[in-house]
Amino acid sequence: MTLTLNDDDPCATAVALRQVYAQIVAGQAAQTVNFQGGPNGAQQQVIYHKADAQALMRLIRDYEDRCAASQGKRVRRYATRAGGMIR
C-alpha cells in the first residue's frame, strides 16, 4: 500500500486517506514481505500490520479542513473542555 500526500489537492488526499483508514479498520492493510536469506538461501515470509489509527484520523481531519478552506467552506471548530477536545 503506497500513498502519496499531495498538498496541492487536499480534497483528493483526504479521500485517499479515508480509504486507507477503512482498510486498516477492516484489517485489510497487512503488509507481506518475502525475502531469501541465510547461508542456504531459504525463502522467508513476514506479515505485519502496524498503524496508529488516531494519528491517521488527525491527519484525515487536517486534510478535510484544508479541503473545506480551499473550497471556501467553513473550517470545523472544536469545543474544548477540561478533559480535552470534543469532536
N, C-alpha and C positions, 0 to 999 in steps of 0.2 A: 504494500500500500504506500504510494508516494503521493504527496500533496505539496503543491507549491502555493504559498500565500502571496497573493497579488494585492498590494496596497493601492494600485491604480483602479481596481474593481472590487471594492469591499462587499458588494452585494453577491457577486459570484463566489467570493471566498467564503462568505457566511453560509451560503448554500452547500458548498463542498464540505465545510467543517461540520455542518449538521449531519451530512451523510456519514462522515467518519464517526461522529458521536453515536449515531444509530447503530452502526456496525459494532462498535465497542460494547454498547449496552446489550446488543443481541448476541455477543460472544463470537462474532464472525471476523474479528480483526486479529486473529492469531497469525503470527509470522512463522514460517518454516524455513530453516536453514539447513542445506545439505553440504557436506564437505568431506573430503578424503584426508586422512591424516594418519600419523603413526608410521612406524617402520614398514608395516605390511600394506599400507595404503588402504586401510579399511574405510569404507564409506559410513559416515555417521549422519544422523539427522537430529536436529534440535527444534522443538516447537516452543515458542514463548509468546506471552501476552502480557504486556505491561502498559498501563495507561493511567493518567491522572485525570479522571472524569471531571473533577471540579475545576481544575486548571483549564481543561478543554472548554468547559461551559463558559468560563470567564472570557476566554478568547472568542468564542462564538458571539457572546453578548457584545463584546467590544466591536467586532466587525459588523454586527447588526446595527449598532449605534452609528458607526461610520457610514453605513449604507443609508440609514434614515437621514443623516445630516447631508449626505451628497444629493439626496432627492428633495431636500428642503422640508423634510418632515421633522416633527419634534423628537428630540432625543429623550429616551426614558430618563426619568428622575427617580432616585431611590430614597425612600424614607429610612432614617436611622433611628435606632433606639439603643438603650444601654447594652443590649445583648449583641448588637451588630446590625447589619443591613437587612432590610425586609425586601424581598423580591417577589 
